[in-house]
Amino acid sequence: LACRADGDPPPSTRCARDGSAPRGSRAVSRADAGRYVCRATNRHGSAVRSVVVTVECECGGRDL
């Protein structure tokens, strides 16, 4: 899940599921569904947005 923001100076960004540590790139499974929070921060402050992610799969009851 990409977290992008514009600002001056450019902000650092972080996106994590319910405040947990971000994971590296990997295959997505149903277990990845949930609320994700993206935070952008620079010397002027921070902005936070959240999104609920639903994972759908036609995998015969198995996660791929």
C-alpha positions as MATLAB code, in Angstrom:
seq = 'LACRADGDPPPSTRCARDGSAPRGSRAVSRADAGRYVCRATNRHGSAVRSVVVTVECECGGRDL';
ca = [
       0.000    0.000    0.000;
       1.654    3.210   -1.143;
       1.513    6.319    1.022;
       2.289    9.542   -0.864;
       2.190   13.184    0.215;
       3.385   16.545   -1.097;
       4.833   19.344    1.004;
       7.670   21.811    1.477;
       9.925   20.391    2.727;
       8.882   17.022    1.333;
       7.377   14.911    4.124;
       8.438   11.471    5.202;
       5.616    8.941    4.946;
       4.693    5.735    6.727;
       1.796    3.372    6.161;
       0.982    0.582    8.586;
      -1.917   -1.667    9.506;
      -3.522   -0.494   12.756;
      -0.238    1.012   13.936;
       1.830   -2.158   13.482;
       5.238   -2.159   11.821;
       5.107   -2.030    8.002;
       5.907   -5.268    6.177;
       7.973   -5.698    3.061;
       6.540   -6.471   -0.343;
       4.935   -9.908   -0.528;
       1.865  -11.780   -1.744;
      -1.444  -10.508   -0.365;
      -3.806  -12.793    1.557;
      -7.166  -12.368    3.286;
      -5.288  -11.855    6.547;
      -4.047   -8.512    5.154;
      -7.541   -7.005    5.218;
      -8.123   -4.268    7.779;
      -7.634   -0.617    8.599;
      -4.387    0.973    7.407;
      -3.117    4.341    8.607;
      -0.863    6.571    6.501;
       1.061    9.391    8.202;
       3.021   12.166    6.471;
       5.368   14.276    8.620;
       7.657   17.255    8.050;
       8.901   20.108   10.264;
       5.524   21.866    9.971;
       3.554   18.967   11.430;
       1.834   15.812   10.309;
      -1.265   14.608    8.494;
      -2.952   11.256    9.014;
      -5.411    9.395    6.804;
      -6.823    5.908    7.095;
      -8.336    3.454    4.656;
     -10.093    0.133    5.112;
      -8.725   -2.568    2.800;
     -10.818   -5.590    1.799;
      -9.113   -8.581    0.175;
     -11.221  -10.734   -2.119;
     -10.037  -13.976   -3.604;
     -11.463  -16.770   -5.747;
      -9.193  -19.380   -4.287;
     -11.504  -22.170   -3.197;
     -11.331  -21.280    0.490;
      -7.535  -21.085    0.553;
      -5.362  -17.988    0.774;
      -2.892  -17.637   -2.049;
];
